Each structure stands twice: as C-alpha cells, then as structure tokens.
Amino acid sequence: MAGILGAMQSGRDWAWLGWSLAYFLLQVLTPFVRVPLGWVWVGTLMSTLALMAVMLGLVFALARWCEGRRSAALGLFIGGTTAFIVWLLLPSWLGLPLQKAPPIWGVPYRALHGYLLMLAAIGLGCLLSRLIREKNLLVPVVPFAALVDAITVLTPVGIVKRVMESAPRVMEQAAVAVMSPPHAAPQVERVVPIVLIGVGDFLFLALYAACLYRFGLRVGATAVGLFFTLWVYLVMVMLGIAVALPALVPMAVVVLLVNAREFHLSRQEKWASLLVILPMLALLVWLLTMNRSSP
C-alpha cells in the first residue's frame, strides 16, 4: 500500500510533464485545423477552452512541484528566463525573418516562446509566494495584486497601457500567444485559440497556487473555479456583455470566494482587511468608469 501511495504521489509531482505535452500539441496542431466558416466561432471557443485548461493545469502542477523541492522555484525562474532570452534572440542571430517564417517552423517557435515565458513567470511567482507566511495574508494580498494589475492596464500612467500604445511588439513578446494562421481557402477558416494570459497573470496565478498548496487550501475547487470563471468571462467580453478587465480581477474574486471558509481572521484582522479592500474596490470602479468614458 505504501508503494502504491508513493507512486501516486510521484505521479502527481511529475504531472507537469503531461500538461507540457498537451500544451505543445494544442499550440502546434490547432493552428492547422480547418473548419467550415460557419463553425469557426465554435472551433475558436473550444480550442480556447482546451488551451486554458492546459495552461491552468501546467501552472498548478509546476507550483506543486516547486513546493515539494526547496530550490526548484529558483531554478525554474533562472532557467526559464535564460532559455526565453536565448530563444527570443535566436532568429536574429541566425538571420531568420520571423515575420515571414513558414508555418511549419514558425508555429513551433511561438509555442516554445510561450512555454519558456510561462516557466520563468511560474518560477518567479513561486519564489514570491514564500513572502506570504500565513494564509490570512492572502485576504489583503490577492485584491491588492488585482488592483495593481488594473492600474498598470487601465490608467494612462500604467506601464502596461503605455507599452501597449507605444511598443505593441514588446507586449506581444511578453504574452503567451499563438501564431497568425496561414492563408486559408475561401470555404474554410483556421481555428486559432485566443491569447489568454500575459506574463504577469501567470506570475500571480503561480503565487496563488503555491500558497494554496502550502496552506492546505481548496486547490481543486479553486482551479475548477478559475477555469470556468475565466472562460465564461472571456466569452462575455468577446460578446460585448462584460467590461474588459485585467485577468487578475476575476482571478482574485475566485481565489477569495472559494477559500473564504479557510480564512480565520480575528475581529481586528477583519476590520483591517475591510479598510484595505473597500478603498481598492472603490478605486477599481473609478478606473473602470474613467476607462469607459475616455475616447
């Protein structure tokens, strides 16, 4: 029995390898899938659904793996960052024009680009999670991270918004994106998953996942909640039903709501948390209002 339990534990620790394989299969094969024009919308949603599930699975699996090994997070961050920089510069070193790259190697290049970016972000997120010494600190930390993300994206002085406007190419390199599909025949269209999460979102998602494992919180329920919430929210944004928010905002709501019963705050801690969260919510609403009213 002990051997079986040990094998199961070992399998869970190395589950990130399976998620990695699934990620590459989706990223490399999906852009070449052709469907009738009338089914492009359905195909896009399904491919996005699958890719989101795989990326969330990879983040949680690597967070678990790093939690079980003392120096794994540091190694993941340094190794992922180094490999990402080398991979990013490789086309220029070889004199290859990436924009005109044939799909047969351009698609795998971008898939590995996104994978290495995720590894670096996950490693850094797991490292930063060690600053959180007890689970109750997540109550103010999670909404604060969401607010910072909203400020960087929604305000004119926010670094993300300024970079998006002045150097969109930089933002493209700092996101897990899929390649634009090759030219399609008139009666069919290619299915390409939508860009989902930027590097900062992977960082904080890994931070949350590592804390969930360390403090024995509701890991499975949180992962499922994140999956459905982010996918439904993405569809609502695409349909124009919901306001476009940084991904950390719905992520913060899910993490706190799913694990609400796990936090045991004293009266003083509850009041302190409210004094932090309520102004954050007010500022977030103001940022959204300002962003929607601006031309």
C-alpha positions as CSV (number, residue, x, y, z in Angstrom):
1,M,0.0,0.0,0.0
2,A,2.8,2.4,0.9
3,G,4.4,1.7,-2.5
4,I,1.1,2.5,-4.3
5,L,0.7,5.7,-2.4
6,G,4.2,6.7,-3.1
7,A,3.8,6.0,-6.8
8,M,0.6,8.1,-6.9
9,Q,2.4,10.9,-5.1
10,S,5.3,10.7,-7.6
11,G,2.8,10.8,-10.5
12,R,1.2,13.9,-9.2
13,D,4.6,15.6,-8.7
14,W,5.5,15.0,-12.3
15,A,2.1,15.8,-13.8
16,W,3.5,19.0,-15.3
17,L,5.2,16.9,-18.0
18,G,1.9,15.7,-19.2
19,W,0.5,19.2,-19.2
20,S,3.5,20.4,-21.1
21,L,3.0,17.8,-23.8
22,A,-0.7,18.7,-24.0
23,Y,0.3,22.4,-24.3
24,F,2.6,21.8,-27.2
25,L,0.2,19.5,-29.0
26,L,-2.6,22.2,-28.8
27,Q,-0.3,25.1,-29.7
28,V,1.4,23.3,-32.7
29,L,-1.6,21.4,-34.1
30,T,-4.6,23.7,-33.6
31,P,-3.5,26.5,-36.0
32,F,-3.5,24.0,-38.8
33,V,-7.1,22.8,-38.1
34,R,-9.6,23.8,-40.8
35,V,-13.3,24.0,-40.3
36,P,-16.2,25.4,-42.4
37,L,-16.7,29.1,-42.0
38,G,-19.9,28.7,-40.0
39,W,-18.1,26.6,-37.4
40,V,-15.1,29.0,-36.8
41,W,-16.7,30.6,-33.7
42,V,-17.4,27.2,-32.2
43,G,-14.0,25.9,-33.0
44,T,-12.3,29.0,-31.6
45,L,-14.2,28.7,-28.3
46,M,-13.4,25.0,-28.0
47,S,-9.8,25.5,-28.7
48,T,-9.6,28.4,-26.2
49,L,-11.4,26.2,-23.6
50,A,-8.8,23.4,-24.1
51,L,-5.8,25.7,-24.1
52,M,-7.0,27.5,-20.9
53,A,-7.5,24.2,-19.1
54,V,-4.0,23.0,-20.1
55,M,-2.3,26.3,-19.1
56,L,-4.0,26.3,-15.7
57,G,-3.1,22.6,-15.2
58,L,0.5,23.4,-16.0
59,V,0.7,26.3,-13.6
60,F,-0.8,24.3,-10.7
61,A,1.3,21.2,-11.5
62,L,4.5,23.2,-11.5
63,A,3.5,25.1,-8.4
64,R,3.0,21.8,-6.6
65,W,6.3,20.5,-8.0
66,C,8.2,23.6,-6.7
67,E,6.5,23.3,-3.3
68,G,8.0,19.9,-2.9
69,R,11.5,20.9,-3.8
70,R,13.4,23.6,-2.0
71,S,15.4,25.1,-4.9
72,A,13.1,24.2,-7.7
73,A,11.4,27.6,-8.0
74,L,14.7,29.5,-8.2
75,G,16.0,27.0,-10.8
76,L,12.8,27.3,-12.8
77,F,12.9,31.1,-12.8
78,I,16.6,31.3,-13.7
79,G,16.5,28.5,-16.3
80,G,13.2,29.7,-17.8
81,T,14.4,33.3,-18.1
82,T,17.7,32.4,-19.6
83,A,16.2,30.0,-22.1
84,F,13.5,32.5,-23.0
85,I,16.0,35.3,-23.8
86,V,18.2,32.9,-25.9
87,W,15.1,31.6,-27.8
88,L,13.9,35.2,-28.3
89,L,17.2,36.3,-29.8
90,L,17.9,33.1,-31.8
91,P,16.1,34.2,-35.0
92,S,18.2,37.4,-35.2
93,W,21.4,35.5,-34.5
94,L,20.6,33.1,-37.3
95,G,19.4,35.9,-39.7
96,L,15.9,34.4,-40.0
97,P,13.0,36.8,-40.5
98,L,10.4,35.5,-38.0
99,Q,7.5,37.5,-39.5
100,K,7.9,35.7,-42.8
101,A,8.7,32.3,-41.3
102,P,6.9,29.3,-42.9
103,P,4.2,27.9,-40.6
104,I,6.0,24.5,-40.4
105,W,8.6,26.0,-38.1
106,G,7.0,29.4,-37.1
107,V,4.2,27.8,-35.2
108,P,6.5,25.5,-33.0
109,Y,8.8,28.5,-32.5
110,R,6.0,30.6,-30.9
111,A,4.7,27.6,-28.9
112,L,8.1,27.2,-27.2
113,H,8.4,31.0,-26.9
114,G,5.2,31.0,-24.8
115,Y,6.2,27.9,-22.8
116,L,9.5,29.3,-21.7
117,L,7.8,32.6,-20.8
118,M,5.4,30.6,-18.6
119,L,8.2,28.7,-16.9
120,A,10.0,31.9,-16.0
121,A,6.8,33.6,-14.7
122,I,5.8,30.5,-12.7
123,G,9.2,30.2,-11.1
124,L,9.2,33.8,-10.0
125,G,5.6,33.5,-8.7
126,C,6.5,30.5,-6.6
127,L,9.6,32.4,-5.3
128,L,7.5,35.4,-4.3
129,S,4.9,33.2,-2.7
130,R,7.4,32.5,0.1
131,L,6.9,36.1,1.3
132,I,3.4,35.1,2.4
133,R,4.0,33.4,5.8
134,E,0.4,32.6,6.7
135,K,-2.8,32.0,4.8
136,N,-4.7,35.0,6.3
137,L,-2.3,37.4,4.5
138,L,-3.9,36.3,1.2
139,V,-7.1,38.2,2.1
140,P,-5.4,41.7,1.5
141,V,-2.7,40.5,-0.8
142,V,-4.9,39.0,-3.5
143,P,-7.1,42.1,-4.1
144,F,-4.1,44.3,-3.8
145,A,-2.4,42.4,-6.7
146,A,-5.6,42.7,-8.7
147,L,-5.7,46.5,-8.1
148,V,-2.1,46.9,-9.1
149,D,-2.8,45.0,-12.3
150,A,-5.8,47.2,-13.0
151,I,-3.8,50.4,-12.5
152,T,-1.0,49.2,-14.9
153,V,-3.5,48.3,-17.6
154,L,-6.3,50.8,-17.3
155,T,-4.7,54.1,-16.3
156,P,-2.7,56.4,-18.7
157,V,0.3,56.3,-16.4
158,G,0.2,52.5,-16.1
159,I,3.2,50.8,-17.6
160,V,1.3,48.1,-19.4
161,K,-1.1,50.6,-21.1
162,R,1.8,52.8,-22.1
163,V,3.8,49.9,-23.5
164,M,0.8,48.6,-25.4
165,E,0.3,52.0,-27.1
166,S,4.0,52.8,-27.8
167,A,5.5,49.4,-28.3
168,P,2.9,46.8,-29.0
169,R,5.7,44.4,-30.3
170,V,7.1,44.3,-26.7
171,M,3.7,43.3,-25.3
172,E,3.4,40.6,-28.0
173,Q,6.7,39.1,-26.8
174,A,5.5,39.2,-23.2
175,A,2.4,37.2,-23.7
176,V,1.6,33.5,-24.5
177,A,0.3,34.0,-28.0
178,V,-0.4,31.7,-30.9
179,M,0.8,32.4,-34.4
180,S,-1.5,34.0,-37.0
181,P,-2.8,31.2,-39.3
182,P,-1.5,30.8,-42.8
183,H,-3.7,31.9,-45.7
184,A,-7.0,29.9,-45.7
185,A,-9.0,28.6,-48.6
186,P,-12.2,30.6,-49.4
187,Q,-14.6,27.9,-48.0
188,V,-12.7,27.2,-44.7
189,E,-11.1,29.0,-41.9
190,R,-8.4,28.0,-39.5
191,V,-9.1,27.7,-35.8
192,V,-6.7,29.7,-33.6
193,P,-7.0,29.9,-29.8
194,I,-7.3,33.4,-28.4
195,V,-4.4,35.0,-26.5
196,L,-5.4,34.4,-22.8
197,I,-3.0,35.4,-20.1
198,G,0.0,37.7,-20.0
199,V,3.3,37.1,-18.1
200,G,2.1,39.0,-15.0
201,D,-1.0,36.9,-14.7
202,F,1.0,33.7,-14.8
203,L,3.2,35.1,-12.1
204,F,0.4,35.8,-9.7
205,L,-1.5,32.7,-10.7
206,A,1.6,30.6,-9.7
207,L,1.9,32.7,-6.5
208,Y,-1.7,31.8,-5.6
209,A,-1.3,28.2,-6.5
210,A,1.8,27.8,-4.4
211,C,0.1,29.3,-1.4
212,L,-3.0,27.1,-1.9
213,Y,-0.7,24.0,-1.7
214,R,1.4,25.3,1.2
215,F,-1.5,26.2,3.4
216,G,-3.7,23.2,2.6
217,L,-6.5,25.3,1.0
218,R,-9.0,24.2,-1.6
219,V,-6.7,23.6,-4.5
220,G,-9.0,21.5,-6.8
221,A,-12.1,23.7,-6.3
222,T,-10.1,26.9,-6.9
223,A,-8.6,25.5,-10.1
224,V,-12.0,24.5,-11.4
225,G,-13.5,27.9,-10.4
226,L,-10.7,29.7,-12.2
227,F,-11.1,27.7,-15.3
228,F,-14.9,28.2,-15.7
229,T,-14.8,31.8,-14.5
230,L,-12.0,32.9,-16.8
231,W,-13.5,31.1,-19.8
232,V,-17.1,32.4,-19.2
233,Y,-15.7,35.9,-18.6
234,L,-13.6,35.8,-21.8
235,V,-16.7,34.8,-23.8
236,M,-18.7,37.6,-22.2
237,V,-16.0,40.1,-23.2
238,M,-15.9,38.8,-26.7
239,L,-19.7,39.2,-27.0
240,G,-19.6,42.7,-25.5
241,I,-21.6,41.7,-22.4
242,A,-18.9,42.3,-19.8
243,V,-16.4,45.1,-19.3
244,A,-12.8,44.1,-20.3
245,L,-10.9,43.8,-17.0
246,P,-7.4,42.6,-16.3
247,A,-7.4,38.8,-15.7
248,L,-6.2,39.2,-12.1
249,V,-9.6,40.8,-11.1
250,P,-11.8,37.7,-11.7
251,M,-8.9,35.5,-10.5
252,A,-8.8,37.4,-7.2
253,V,-12.6,37.0,-6.8
254,V,-12.5,33.3,-7.3
255,V,-9.5,32.6,-5.0
256,L,-11.1,34.5,-2.1
257,L,-14.6,33.3,-2.6
258,V,-13.7,29.6,-3.0
259,N,-11.5,29.7,0.1
260,A,-13.5,32.1,2.2
261,R,-14.2,29.4,4.9
262,E,-10.5,28.6,5.2
263,F,-9.5,32.1,6.4
264,H,-9.9,32.6,10.2
265,L,-9.5,36.2,10.8
266,S,-9.7,37.9,14.2
267,R,-12.0,40.9,14.6
268,Q,-9.1,43.3,14.2
269,E,-7.9,41.5,11.1
270,K,-11.3,41.6,9.5
271,W,-11.5,45.4,10.1
272,A,-8.0,45.8,8.7
273,S,-8.9,43.8,5.7
274,L,-12.0,45.8,5.0
275,L,-10.1,49.0,5.3
276,V,-7.7,47.7,2.6
277,I,-10.3,46.0,0.3
278,L,-13.1,48.7,0.3
279,P,-10.9,51.5,-1.0
280,M,-9.4,49.1,-3.5
281,L,-12.9,48.3,-4.8
282,A,-13.8,52.0,-5.0
283,L,-10.6,52.8,-6.9
284,L,-11.2,49.9,-9.3
285,V,-14.7,51.1,-10.0
286,W,-13.4,54.6,-10.6
287,L,-10.7,53.2,-13.0
288,L,-13.3,51.3,-15.0
289,T,-15.6,54.3,-15.2
290,M,-12.7,56.5,-16.3
291,N,-11.5,54.0,-18.9
292,R,-15.0,53.6,-20.4
293,S,-15.7,57.3,-20.6
294,S,-12.3,58.1,-22.3
295,P,-12.3,58.3,-26.1
